[in-house]
Amino acid sequence: MPQLPEDIIDRLTAMERRIQQLSTAVNTRPALNTISGGEVRISDGGSLSVVEPVNGTKILGVGAWSPTEYGLEIKRKSGKTVLSVRNVVTGDYDQAFRVFDSFNNEIVADDVVAGGLARPWLAMLPPQDTSTTRWPQTNATGWTTVARSFNPIWQPKMRLYCLTAAAAGVTGKIRVLVDGEPWGPEVTTPTVFDNTGKVAPDVNARFGSVVKIEIQAMVTGGTGLVYVQPMMLYGTQS
């Protein structure tokens, strides 16, 4: 049997080696639905969409909305938008971040014109009575609740600011209870009560529930009235 030229044998050997390498690569590469490293880059006006298979609703859209805008939109299965980062006002402003309820009402949005929060509109305390004689008051010599409120817990901390006063020749103390437990320091009139602290020991366990806030006062010297007026109450981050 005639022998094959060495160059052909070398070529066959190299071909076999390459086939083995390709076979190994096919068996070891990640699945086509897995990204094991690096980044996926979409450019030149491209976009990424996730489409719900039954109705064809685009649940997620990221990328080009127009020749001049890139944005983000997340929808519910029904097709209603739940979150978007899109242009909403004319002019040279950043895109607005907006969250919608299931009836397509805008419930959270930032103010791209001036900064801060656009929605929701938050309640603010109206101007309070400055006449001490009309403030919550007591002449009791033991702790007495003179003001009370109930508030839902949304944030881990709150700040309460109160003015205090006492009649001439009278001294008194003020304290605050949250769900019946002392919260913050006791202050002596006319010292301002200003405290920021946890609303509850475990906010996650109490989230959304109602907390009772009481302001108590007592006379510690003299005969007459002790006054206290809450001026500010709001929730804060931890």
Backbone as CSV, one residue per row, in Angstrom:
resi,resn,N_x,N_y,N_z,CA_x,CA_y,CA_z,C_x,C_y,C_z
1,MET,0.851,-1.201,0.000,0.000,0.000,0.000,0.882,1.244,0.000
2,PRO,0.656,2.158,-0.945,1.505,3.343,-1.005,1.301,4.222,0.222
3,GLN,2.400,4.826,0.669,2.336,5.708,1.838,1.880,7.109,1.426
4,LEU,1.127,7.757,2.363,0.683,9.128,2.118,1.836,10.092,2.356
5,PRO,1.889,11.120,1.587,2.932,12.116,1.833,2.821,12.676,3.249
6,GLU,3.979,13.028,3.817,3.998,13.510,5.192,3.180,14.789,5.364
7,ASP,3.163,15.652,4.358,2.408,16.896,4.513,0.918,16.645,4.618
8,ILE,0.432,15.601,3.924,-0.989,15.253,4.033,-1.280,14.683,5.413
9,ILE,-0.363,13.843,5.913,-0.541,13.271,7.255,-0.562,14.388,8.292
10,ASP,0.346,15.331,8.130,0.375,16.460,9.069,-0.924,17.252,9.020
11,ARG,-1.444,17.439,7.823,-2.698,18.178,7.691,-3.857,17.426,8.339
12,LEU,-3.897,16.100,8.121,-4.961,15.298,8.735,-4.861,15.335,10.257
13,THR,-3.628,15.271,10.760,-3.432,15.333,12.213,-3.890,16.675,12.767
14,ALA,-3.534,17.756,12.069,-3.949,19.088,12.509,-5.460,19.244,12.442
15,MET,-6.070,18.675,11.390,-7.522,18.751,11.247,-8.212,18.005,12.379
16,GLU,-7.672,16.831,12.723,-8.257,16.051,13.817,-8.164,16.819,15.131
17,ARG,-7.020,17.493,15.346,-6.822,18.271,16.563,-7.824,19.421,16.640
18,ARG,-8.053,20.081,15.531,-8.996,21.197,15.513,-10.423,20.727,15.744
19,ILE,-10.767,19.570,15.156,-12.112,19.014,15.378,-12.315,18.690,16.846
20,GLN,-11.286,18.132,17.497,-11.386,17.825,18.922,-11.551,19.107,19.748
21,GLN,-10.805,20.153,19.374,-10.916,21.425,20.084,-12.307,22.032,19.938
22,LEU,-12.836,21.969,18.708,-14.183,22.492,18.486,-15.218,21.701,19.264
23,SER,-15.059,20.382,19.295,-15.994,19.530,20.034,-15.950,19.847,21.517
24,THR,-14.741,20.053,22.039,-14.598,20.395,23.457,-15.233,21.753,23.765
25,ALA,-15.018,22.720,22.866,-15.582,24.056,23.070,-17.098,24.030,23.073
26,VAL,-17.688,23.251,22.179,-19.145,23.148,22.107,-19.705,22.563,23.385
27,ASN,-19.011,21.583,23.954,-19.515,20.898,25.142,-19.291,21.691,26.425
28,THR,-18.364,22.645,26.404,-18.046,23.368,27.637,-18.543,24.809,27.645
29,ARG,-18.980,25.364,26.534,-19.410,26.757,26.520,-20.731,26.922,27.264
30,PRO,-21.021,28.124,27.805,-22.288,28.346,28.519,-23.490,28.176,27.591
31,ALA,-24.634,27.896,28.219,-25.867,27.804,27.437,-26.151,29.147,26.777
32,LEU,-26.882,29.110,25.680,-27.144,30.334,24.936,-28.010,31.320,25.717
33,ASN,-28.652,30.875,26.805,-29.460,31.779,27.624,-28.739,32.187,28.907
34,THR,-27.419,32.030,28.926,-26.623,32.376,30.097,-25.466,33.276,29.692
35,ILE,-25.244,34.329,30.481,-24.089,35.196,30.288,-23.154,34.954,31.459
36,SER,-21.986,34.391,31.169,-21.079,34.005,32.245,-20.054,35.081,32.574
37,GLY,-19.916,36.078,31.747,-18.948,37.130,32.024,-19.064,38.239,30.999
38,GLY,-18.467,39.378,31.324,-18.512,40.491,30.391,-19.842,41.215,30.423
39,GLU,-20.160,41.899,29.344,-21.378,42.685,29.279,-22.093,42.459,27.956
40,VAL,-23.382,42.716,27.977,-24.165,42.731,26.747,-24.385,44.194,26.385
41,ARG,-23.922,44.600,25.252,-24.009,46.001,24.849,-24.988,46.158,23.688
42,ILE,-25.963,47.046,23.896,-26.924,47.379,22.849,-26.692,48.836,22.474
43,SER,-26.385,49.100,21.228,-26.045,50.460,20.819,-26.637,50.767,19.453
44,ASP,-26.312,51.960,18.967,-26.729,52.378,17.625,-28.238,52.315,17.430
45,GLY,-28.986,52.769,18.466,-30.436,52.815,18.339,-31.140,51.508,18.619
46,GLY,-30.428,50.533,19.197,-31.048,49.248,19.506,-31.823,49.289,20.809
47,SER,-32.549,48.222,21.094,-33.327,48.136,22.323,-33.492,46.683,22.728
48,LEU,-33.903,46.499,23.985,-34.168,45.174,24.531,-35.621,45.111,24.962
49,SER,-36.321,44.051,24.567,-37.728,43.890,24.929,-37.957,42.509,25.514
50,VAL,-38.821,42.450,26.531,-39.315,41.181,27.065,-40.814,41.157,26.796
51,VAL,-41.268,40.179,26.009,-42.652,40.141,25.543,-43.383,38.973,26.181
52,GLU,-44.537,39.255,26.760,-45.383,38.226,27.370,-45.951,37.344,26.261
53,PRO,-45.853,36.004,26.374,-46.153,35.129,25.239,-47.621,35.016,24.857
54,VAL,-48.542,35.227,25.792,-49.952,34.988,25.490,-50.543,36.135,24.677
55,ASN,-50.410,37.349,25.192,-51.012,38.507,24.526,-50.006,39.366,23.765
56,GLY,-48.741,39.017,23.862,-47.726,39.792,23.166,-47.430,41.131,23.807
57,THR,-47.763,41.288,25.099,-47.509,42.541,25.797,-46.023,42.704,26.072
58,LYS,-45.500,43.881,25.774,-44.097,44.161,26.084,-44.001,44.504,27.571
59,ILE,-43.506,43.553,28.373,-43.407,43.734,29.813,-42.242,44.645,30.177
60,LEU,-41.145,44.518,29.436,-39.951,45.314,29.703,-39.415,45.873,28.401
61,GLY,-39.141,47.154,28.403,-38.523,47.787,27.241,-37.389,48.685,27.686
62,VAL,-36.201,48.448,27.154,-35.030,49.253,27.489,-34.319,49.615,26.199
63,GLY,-34.061,50.892,26.004,-33.319,51.276,24.812,-33.920,52.474,24.128
64,ALA,-33.878,52.455,22.812,-34.286,53.616,22.019,-35.800,53.716,21.932
65,TRP,-36.335,54.894,22.319,-37.759,55.179,22.144,-37.983,56.023,20.896
66,SER,-36.981,56.789,20.570,-37.042,57.667,19.402,-35.609,57.914,18.959
67,PRO,-35.413,58.588,17.841,-34.036,58.864,17.410,-33.222,59.671,18.413
68,THR,-33.897,60.348,19.348,-33.172,61.215,20.285,-33.305,60.799,21.743
69,GLU,-34.006,59.708,22.030,-34.231,59.345,23.435,-34.042,57.856,23.683
70,TYR,-33.313,57.563,24.754,-33.237,56.217,25.296,-33.963,56.220,26.632
71,GLY,-34.684,55.145,26.943,-35.433,55.122,28.183,-35.703,53.719,28.675
72,LEU,-36.564,53.643,29.678,-36.909,52.379,30.330,-38.393,52.389,30.648
73,GLU,-39.044,51.237,30.451,-40.456,51.105,30.811,-40.727,49.669,31.234
74,ILE,-41.408,49.519,32.366,-41.835,48.210,32.859,-43.351,48.221,32.945
75,LYS,-43.975,47.186,32.379,-45.434,47.114,32.365,-45.931,45.888,33.122
76,ARG,-47.208,45.955,33.506,-47.878,44.798,34.075,-48.275,43.852,32.942
77,LYS,-48.700,42.662,33.309,-49.149,41.694,32.311,-50.315,42.237,31.492
78,SER,-51.107,43.117,32.119,-52.255,43.709,31.428,-51.840,44.733,30.377
79,GLY,-50.580,45.130,30.389,-50.112,46.144,29.459,-50.050,47.540,30.048
80,LYS,-50.484,47.704,31.301,-50.444,49.014,31.947,-49.046,49.276,32.505
81,THR,-48.564,50.477,32.294,-47.228,50.840,32.759,-47.195,50.914,34.280
82,VAL,-46.142,50.340,34.881,-45.964,50.419,36.328,-44.771,51.301,36.685
83,LEU,-43.778,51.390,35.794,-42.601,52.216,36.051,-42.022,52.681,34.728
84,SER,-41.595,53.929,34.679,-40.991,54.426,33.447,-39.941,55.483,33.745
85,VAL,-38.962,55.565,32.865,-37.978,56.647,32.853,-38.024,57.215,31.441
86,ARG,-38.819,58.263,31.267,-39.090,58.826,29.944,-39.160,60.343,30.026
87,ASN,-39.033,60.994,28.876,-39.263,62.436,28.818,-40.752,62.717,29.008
88,VAL,-41.075,63.642,29.906,-42.482,63.974,30.155,-42.749,65.467,30.063
89,VAL,-41.710,66.273,30.030,-41.891,67.720,29.907,-41.021,68.224,28.766
90,THR,-41.465,69.293,28.149,-40.680,69.882,27.068,-39.544,70.709,27.655
91,GLY,-38.471,70.799,26.929,-37.324,71.559,27.404,-36.144,70.650,27.686
92,ASP,-35.041,71.259,28.056,-33.800,70.525,28.289,-33.738,70.048,29.734
93,TYR,-34.529,69.014,30.051,-34.578,68.464,31.401,-34.246,66.979,31.364
94,ASP,-33.826,66.453,32.522,-33.619,65.016,32.635,-34.944,64.285,32.494
95,GLN,-34.847,63.002,32.190,-36.055,62.182,32.102,-36.657,61.989,33.493
96,ALA,-37.957,61.895,33.555,-38.651,61.732,34.830,-38.751,60.260,35.200
97,PHE,-38.578,59.985,36.487,-38.824,58.651,37.041,-40.243,58.641,37.582
98,ARG,-41.082,57.717,37.091,-42.490,57.702,37.495,-42.953,56.285,37.810
99,VAL,-43.815,56.169,38.819,-44.443,54.905,39.206,-45.953,55.090,39.113
100,PHE,-46.644,54.091,38.553,-48.090,54.177,38.327,-48.813,53.061,39.067
101,ASP,-50.063,53.348,39.491,-50.887,52.298,40.081,-51.580,51.511,38.969
102,SER,-52.416,50.553,39.369,-53.049,49.672,38.384,-54.122,50.372,37.555
103,PHE,-54.464,51.618,37.909,-55.405,52.402,37.114,-54.690,53.486,36.303
104,ASN,-53.379,53.347,36.188,-52.542,54.250,35.390,-52.447,55.652,35.980
105,ASN,-52.683,55.773,37.291,-52.490,57.051,37.968,-51.040,57.172,38.417
106,GLU,-50.442,58.311,38.196,-49.069,58.549,38.629,-49.055,58.737,40.141
107,ILE,-48.364,57.853,40.864,-48.363,57.923,42.325,-47.013,58.347,42.894
108,VAL,-45.933,58.157,42.142,-44.607,58.614,42.563,-43.900,59.195,41.349
109,ALA,-43.318,60.372,41.503,-42.555,60.985,40.416,-41.601,62.012,40.994
110,ASP,-40.445,62.159,40.335,-39.530,63.208,40.759,-39.764,64.462,39.924
111,ASP,-39.383,65.594,40.487,-39.556,66.874,39.808,-38.291,67.173,39.013
112,VAL,-38.363,67.017,37.696,-37.172,67.186,36.863,-36.867,68.655,36.585
113,VAL,-37.795,69.537,36.901,-37.581,70.962,36.651,-36.799,71.607,37.796
114,ALA,-37.225,71.341,39.036,-36.613,72.007,40.190,-35.942,71.048,41.155
115,GLY,-36.120,69.733,40.966,-35.578,68.763,41.902,-36.579,68.425,42.993
116,GLY,-36.321,67.354,43.716,-37.220,66.937,44.782,-38.325,66.034,44.271
117,LEU,-39.394,65.959,45.038,-40.507,65.063,44.767,-41.643,65.816,44.087
118,ALA,-42.121,65.276,42.968,-43.274,65.878,42.288,-44.579,65.296,42.820
119,ARG,-44.645,63.985,42.931,-45.784,63.287,43.521,-45.271,62.164,44.408
120,PRO,-45.986,61.842,45.484,-47.254,62.437,45.912,-47.049,63.781,46.611
121,TRP,-48.132,64.540,46.677,-48.115,65.760,47.470,-48.237,65.360,48.940
122,LEU,-47.301,65.778,49.749,-47.277,65.370,51.149,-47.927,66.433,52.029
123,ALA,-48.653,65.949,53.041,-49.309,66.871,53.972,-48.259,67.633,54.774
124,MET,-48.536,68.891,55.039,-47.667,69.723,55.866,-48.483,70.275,57.025
125,LEU,-47.816,70.470,58.154,-48.509,70.974,59.334,-48.905,72.428,59.125
126,PRO,-50.169,72.759,59.338,-50.571,74.161,59.194,-49.997,74.999,60.332
127,PRO,-49.961,76.314,60.189,-49.488,77.175,61.277,-50.263,76.899,62.569
128,GLN,-49.535,76.851,63.670,-50.133,76.504,64.956,-50.404,77.756,65.797
129,ASP,-51.309,77.591,66.738,-51.685,78.681,67.637,-50.472,79.108,68.463
130,THR,-50.195,80.396,68.498,-49.053,80.897,69.262,-49.438,81.376,70.661
131,SER,-50.725,81.339,70.971,-51.178,81.758,72.297,-50.999,80.604,73.273
132,THR,-50.081,80.770,74.208,-49.774,79.700,75.158,-51.014,79.225,75.902
133,THR,-51.910,80.129,76.213,-53.083,79.764,77.015,-54.004,78.798,76.285
134,ARG,-53.857,78.703,74.966,-54.701,77.780,74.211,-53.966,76.480,73.853
135,TRP,-52.755,76.329,74.330,-52.006,75.093,74.096,-52.540,73.973,74.992
136,PRO,-52.278,72.717,74.640,-52.564,71.618,75.565,-51.877,71.896,76.912
137,GLN,-52.588,71.640,78.014,-52.096,72.089,79.320,-52.600,71.196,80.437
138,THR,-51.935,71.309,81.584,-52.378,70.588,82.769,-51.820,71.269,84.012
139,ASN,-52.551,71.108,85.131,-52.042,71.553,86.430,-51.809,70.367,87.352
140,ALA,-51.850,69.158,86.781,-51.666,67.947,87.572,-50.204,67.794,87.979
141,THR,-50.002,67.176,89.132,-48.641,66.951,89.623,-48.130,65.558,89.273
142,GLY,-48.901,64.816,88.523,-48.464,63.518,87.997,-48.563,63.540,86.478
143,TRP,-47.892,62.611,85.846,-47.898,62.593,84.375,-49.319,62.502,83.833
144,THR,-49.654,63.440,82.956,-50.999,63.526,82.397,-50.900,63.709,80.886
145,THR,-51.650,62.907,80.147,-51.654,63.033,78.687,-52.455,64.265,78.286
146,VAL,-51.813,65.167,77.546,-52.482,66.398,77.117,-52.675,66.443,75.600
147,ALA,-52.031,65.537,74.876,-52.195,65.481,73.415,-51.913,64.058,72.956
148,ARG,-52.648,63.630,71.932,-52.511,62.244,71.457,-52.785,62.203,69.955
149,SER,-52.065,61.350,69.255,-52.335,61.125,67.830,-52.012,59.685,67.478
150,PHE,-52.552,59.253,66.345,-52.294,57.908,65.825,-51.778,58.042,64.396
151,ASN,-50.680,57.359,64.111,-50.051,57.482,62.799,-49.583,56.120,62.298
152,PRO,-49.704,55.860,60.994,-49.158,54.623,60.435,-47.637,54.703,60.348
153,ILE,-47.001,53.557,60.470,-45.542,53.490,60.407,-45.111,53.203,58.976
154,TRP,-44.438,54.156,58.361,-43.880,53.965,57.017,-42.364,54.072,57.016
155,GLN,-41.816,54.797,57.964,-40.377,55.033,58.017,-39.835,54.613,59.373
156,PRO,-38.549,54.262,59.443,-38.012,53.703,60.685,-37.872,54.702,61.826
157,LYS,-37.747,55.986,61.499,-37.588,56.990,62.541,-38.586,58.127,62.346
158,MET,-38.752,58.910,63.395,-39.569,60.115,63.284,-38.926,61.219,64.105
159,ARG,-39.280,62.456,63.764,-38.839,63.620,64.532,-40.061,64.343,65.064
160,LEU,-40.030,64.664,66.360,-41.099,65.431,66.998,-40.481,66.657,67.654
161,TYR,-41.078,67.808,67.365,-40.583,69.085,67.897,-41.741,69.774,68.608
162,CYS,-41.549,70.092,69.897,-42.612,70.717,70.692,-42.061,71.920,71.454
163,LEU,-42.882,72.968,71.542,-42.587,74.090,72.420,-43.219,73.828,73.778
164,THR,-42.571,74.291,74.840,-43.106,74.098,76.189,-43.102,75.435,76.930
165,ALA,-43.964,75.528,77.930,-44.049,76.758,78.723,-44.726,76.433,80.049
166,ALA,-44.668,77.372,80.965,-45.335,77.222,82.258,-45.754,78.599,82.754
167,ALA,-46.785,78.607,83.589,-47.256,79.864,84.169,-46.177,80.445,85.080
168,ALA,-46.301,81.724,85.397,-45.327,82.386,86.262,-45.222,81.660,87.599
169,GLY,-44.002,81.400,88.036,-43.783,80.735,89.307,-43.973,79.234,89.264
170,VAL,-44.213,78.682,88.067,-44.471,77.243,87.926,-43.357,76.608,87.106
171,THR,-42.957,75.424,87.500,-42.043,74.613,86.693,-42.736,73.294,86.370
172,GLY,-42.339,72.718,85.268,-42.971,71.463,84.869,-42.065,70.649,83.970
173,LYS,-42.511,69.450,83.686,-41.777,68.559,82.798,-42.693,68.063,81.677
174,ILE,-42.041,67.717,80.571,-42.747,67.187,79.404,-42.055,65.901,78.980
175,ARG,-42.841,64.916,78.562,-42.281,63.702,77.981,-43.221,63.195,76.898
176,VAL,-42.709,62.260,76.108,-43.484,61.677,75.010,-43.495,60.164,75.174
177,LEU,-44.652,59.570,74.933,-44.798,58.115,74.936,-45.163,57.647,73.534
178,VAL,-44.558,56.567,73.113,-44.915,55.920,71.852,-45.372,54.509,72.185
179,ASP,-46.647,54.248,71.919,-47.262,52.974,72.305,-47.035,52.681,73.781
180,GLY,-47.138,53.722,74.599,-47.056,53.565,76.040,-45.662,53.537,76.614
181,GLU,-44.633,53.602,75.768,-43.251,53.554,76.242,-42.593,54.921,76.078
182,PRO,-41.778,55.340,77.066,-41.093,56.635,76.945,-40.255,56.710,75.667
183,TRP,-40.325,57.848,75.010,-39.609,58.065,73.746,-38.900,59.406,73.819
184,GLY,-37.590,59.375,73.780,-36.834,60.612,73.884,-36.674,61.061,75.327
185,PRO,-36.079,62.222,75.525,-35.794,62.700,76.882,-36.985,63.401,77.525
186,GLU,-36.976,63.458,78.841,-37.873,64.365,79.550,-37.239,65.755,79.528
187,VAL,-38.060,66.776,79.315,-37.526,68.142,79.314,-38.263,68.972,80.354
188,THR,-37.559,69.942,80.883,-38.131,70.864,81.858,-38.528,72.153,81.153
189,THR,-39.721,72.645,81.449,-40.186,73.887,80.822,-39.224,75.026,81.149
190,PRO,-38.941,75.931,80.244,-39.493,76.071,78.887,-38.593,75.472,77.797
191,THR,-37.855,74.424,78.117,-36.960,73.800,77.143,-37.759,73.187,75.995
192,VAL,-37.268,73.352,74.790,-37.907,72.753,73.617,-37.685,71.242,73.628
193,PHE,-38.732,70.490,73.345,-38.584,69.046,73.135,-38.330,68.827,71.648
194,ASP,-37.175,68.290,71.316,-36.814,68.040,69.913,-36.063,66.718,69.859
195,ASN,-36.728,65.684,69.371,-36.117,64.355,69.373,-36.376,63.631,68.058
196,THR,-35.356,62.928,67.599,-35.465,62.037,66.449,-35.053,60.649,66.902
197,GLY,-35.907,59.666,66.694,-35.606,58.315,67.151,-36.467,57.284,66.463
198,LYS,-36.199,56.021,66.768,-36.948,54.919,66.176,-38.418,54.988,66.568
199,VAL,-39.267,54.691,65.603,-40.699,54.649,65.883,-41.048,53.381,66.642
200,ALA,-40.375,52.282,66.315,-40.621,50.990,66.944,-39.312,50.216,66.959
201,PRO,-39.141,49.288,67.917,-37.904,48.505,67.956,-37.668,47.708,66.681
202,ASP,-38.735,47.143,66.115,-38.636,46.366,64.879,-39.610,46.956,63.867
203,VAL,-39.103,47.819,63.014,-39.966,48.511,62.055,-40.563,47.536,61.048
204,ASN,-39.801,46.535,60.616,-40.315,45.571,59.639,-41.538,44.835,60.169
205,ALA,-41.510,44.492,61.448,-42.647,43.784,62.039,-43.861,44.687,62.194
206,ARG,-43.641,45.990,62.295,-44.738,46.932,62.518,-45.096,47.739,61.278
207,PHE,-44.417,47.510,60.163,-44.599,48.350,58.980,-46.070,48.417,58.564
208,GLY,-46.579,49.634,58.413,-47.964,49.831,58.000,-48.965,49.822,59.133
209,SER,-48.546,49.400,60.314,-49.469,49.390,61.449,-49.525,50.779,62.086
210,VAL,-50.469,50.960,62.995,-50.693,52.270,63.607,-49.951,52.362,64.937
211,VAL,-49.277,53.481,65.149,-48.576,53.733,66.399,-49.273,54.881,67.139
212,LYS,-49.335,54.761,68.460,-49.959,55.805,69.289,-48.872,56.702,69.874
213,ILE,-49.024,58.003,69.663,-48.065,58.981,70.175,-48.786,59.869,71.184
214,GLU,-48.252,59.955,72.395,-48.859,60.761,73.457,-47.842,61.759,73.999
215,ILE,-48.303,62.966,74.240,-47.491,63.971,74.924,-48.042,64.125,76.331
216,GLN,-47.160,63.978,77.318,-47.572,64.090,78.710,-46.851,65.254,79.379
217,ALA,-47.532,65.841,80.349,-46.967,66.967,81.093,-47.302,66.820,82.570
218,MET,-46.524,67.483,83.400,-46.800,67.489,84.835,-46.164,68.721,85.473
219,VAL,-46.792,69.190,86.552,-46.259,70.298,87.341,-45.286,69.736,88.360
220,THR,-44.091,70.321,88.414,-43.084,69.859,89.381,-42.794,70.896,90.455
221,GLY,-43.284,72.096,90.273,-43.064,73.132,91.279,-44.041,74.275,91.101
222,GLY,-44.538,74.813,92.231,-45.488,75.905,92.170,-46.896,75.409,91.906
223,THR,-47.790,76.366,91.738,-49.189,76.046,91.478,-49.634,76.785,90.224
224,GLY,-50.106,76.017,89.249,-50.526,76.631,87.998,-50.423,75.644,86.853
225,LEU,-50.311,76.176,85.657,-50.406,75.341,84.463,-49.060,75.167,83.763
226,VAL,-48.929,73.977,83.161,-47.803,73.653,82.280,-48.378,73.467,80.880
227,TYR,-47.675,74.008,79.873,-48.185,73.988,78.498,-47.186,73.296,77.567
228,VAL,-47.738,72.692,76.516,-46.888,72.102,75.479,-47.631,72.185,74.147
229,GLN,-46.899,72.500,73.087,-47.516,72.620,71.768,-46.641,71.909,70.729
230,PRO,-47.140,70.794,70.145,-46.387,70.159,69.052,-46.374,71.060,67.825
231,MET,-45.180,71.236,67.254,-45.021,72.127,66.107,-44.568,71.393,64.847
232,MET,-44.028,70.194,65.021,-43.484,69.498,63.861,-43.415,68.002,64.160
233,LEU,-43.875,67.185,63.212,-43.790,65.732,63.328,-43.687,65.150,61.930
234,TYR,-42.619,64.384,61.687,-42.467,63.749,60.373,-41.568,62.521,60.484
235,GLY,-41.715,61.620,59.536,-40.902,60.418,59.500,-39.600,60.649,58.760
236,THR,-38.563,59.891,59.132,-37.258,60.014,58.491,-36.659,58.633,58.236
237,GLN,-35.569,58.623,57.489,-34.843,57.388,57.240,-33.998,57.023,58.460
238,SER,-33.420,55.814,58.442,-32.625,55.371,59.578,-31.270,56.062,59.628
